[in-house]
Every structure is written in structure tokens, then in C-alpha cells.
């Protein structure tokens, strides 16, 4: 990715989103965004894309073993959840009183 322009995404940490593509696709089940990586265009979503890691015993984890955790998925595979309408929606960004406001295109409510 080019370092000249920083990408702008409408999804932020803590938002409710639905997964619209991939193995964990479920358009009716909203999930929470745990982390956003704008430089890699990826997001980590609660309970989605679970991977298993083998860990060696260490001072913090004396047993070691298998650890299940969420892996990032591409940001294009998720869509913002509109709680007012109860479905996925696109987002419109506009300025109100000098602040950037995200509004839902389906219901018109601010996100």
C-alpha cells in the first residue's frame, strides 16, 4: 500500500458490524470490532476467524498448549450494523459544526 495517502475507513473500534463474506458470513448477527489496522486494511472481530496457536510454556503461561484467538479479516468483508433498522448499512460521512459525523444511509441515524 502506498504511504503517501492514509486510507480512511468508516469502521472504528467498538462498532457493531456484520460479516458479509468469508467462512464466518452471517448477515443477521452483529458482532463487535476489537481492533482496526488501517495500514493493512484489516479488522479483528469478536468471535470471528478463530485460529489455533501452539504455545510453548513460559513464565506467564506455565502449561503452554493450544490457544484459540481471533485473526484479522479484510475490512471489505464487513459492513456496519444499523441498530435502528436491524440490518447492514453503508455509511455517509459529513461535517456538522466542524466535527466529522458518520450517518447511516438506510435510517439516517448517526453512528
C-alpha positions in Angstrom: 0.0 0.0 0.0 1.2 3.5 -0.8 2.4 5.5 2.2 1.5 8.8 0.5 -2.2 8.8 1.4 -3.6 7.4 4.7 -6.7 5.4 4.0 -10.0 6.5 5.6 -12.4 3.8 6.7 -15.9 4.1 8.2 -15.4 1.3 10.7 -13.9 2.0 14.1 -13.0 0.1 17.2 -16.2 -0.7 19.2 -18.6 -0.6 16.2 -21.1 -3.3 15.6 -20.6 -4.9 12.2 -21.8 -7.9 10.2 -19.6 -10.2 8.2 -20.8 -10.2 4.5 -18.2 -12.6 3.0 -16.0 -15.5 4.1 -16.3 -18.5 6.3 -18.0 -16.6 9.2 -20.5 -14.9 6.9 -23.7 -14.1 8.9 -25.6 -11.0 7.7 -28.1 -11.1 10.6 -25.7 -11.4 13.5 -23.9 -8.2 14.6 -20.5 -8.5 16.2 -18.1 -6.1 17.9 -14.9 -4.7 16.3 -12.0 -5.3 18.7 -9.2 -3.7 16.7 -8.6 -1.9 13.3 -5.4 -2.0 11.3 -5.8 0.8 8.7 -2.4 0.3 7.2 -3.1 -3.4 6.4 -6.9 -2.8 5.7 -7.9 -5.4 8.3 -10.1 -5.6 11.3 -10.3 -8.1 14.3 -13.9 -9.1 15.1 -15.1 -10.7 18.3 -15.8 -14.4 17.7 -14.9 -14.5 14.0 -12.0 -16.1 12.1 -10.8 -18.1 15.1 -7.3 -19.6 14.7 -5.4 -22.0 17.0 -1.8 -21.2 18.1 0.6 -23.7 19.7 2.4 -22.0 22.5 5.5 -23.1 24.5 5.5 -23.0 28.2 6.7 -19.6 29.6 6.7 -17.6 32.8 3.2 -16.2 32.2 1.8 -19.5 30.7 3.5 -22.4 32.6 1.5 -25.1 30.8 1.7 -23.9 27.2 -0.6 -25.8 24.8 -3.3 -24.6 22.3 -4.6 -21.1 22.4 -7.6 -20.0 20.3 -7.8 -16.4 19.2 -9.3 -14.1 16.6 -7.4 -13.4 13.5 -7.9 -10.2 11.4 -10.1 -10.3 8.3 -10.2 -7.8 5.4 -12.2 -4.7 6.0 -14.1 -5.1 2.7 -15.7 -8.3 4.2 -17.5 -6.4 6.9 -20.4 -3.9 6.9 -21.6 -1.5 9.6 -24.7 -2.7 11.5 -27.6 -0.2 11.8 -29.4 -0.9 15.1 -32.3 1.3 14.2 -33.2 -0.7 11.0 -31.8 -4.0 12.2 -29.7 -4.6 9.1 -26.3 -3.8 7.5 -25.9 -0.4 6.0 -23.5 1.9 4.1 -22.1 5.0 5.9 -22.1 8.6 4.8 -19.5 11.0 6.3 -20.4 14.6 6.7 -19.3 17.6 8.8 -21.6 19.1 11.4 -20.4 22.0 13.5 -16.8 21.3 12.4 -16.9 17.6 13.5 -17.0 14.6 11.3 -20.2 12.6 11.8 -21.0 9.2 10.4 -24.6 8.6 9.4 -26.4 5.5 8.3 -27.6 5.7 4.7 -30.6 3.4 5.4 -32.1 5.1 8.5 -30.3 8.4 8.6 -29.3 7.9 12.2 -25.8 8.9 13.4 -23.5 6.0 14.2 
